[in-house]
Amino acid sequence: MTDEDRINEFVKLQKQIKQDPKRIAAVIKRWMAEDTKLSKRPKK
């Protein structure tokens, strides 16, 4: 992923957050949970 792609994704996310902050917060929490789970625990 190039820097430009990342910036575009970020801008898109910002627009979505303004429209629906609670749903986006839930998605981000889920990503964070996935990041920590993958490194610490094997899948069941």
FENQUIZI-V312243 format. One record per helix or strand. SS is the DSSP state (hx for helix, st for strand). FROM is the first residue (numbers start at 1). TO is the last residue. If there is no record, write none. Layout:
BEGIN
[[SS,FROM,TO] [SS,FROM,TO]]
END
This chain:
BEGIN
[[hx,3,19] [hx,21,40]]
END
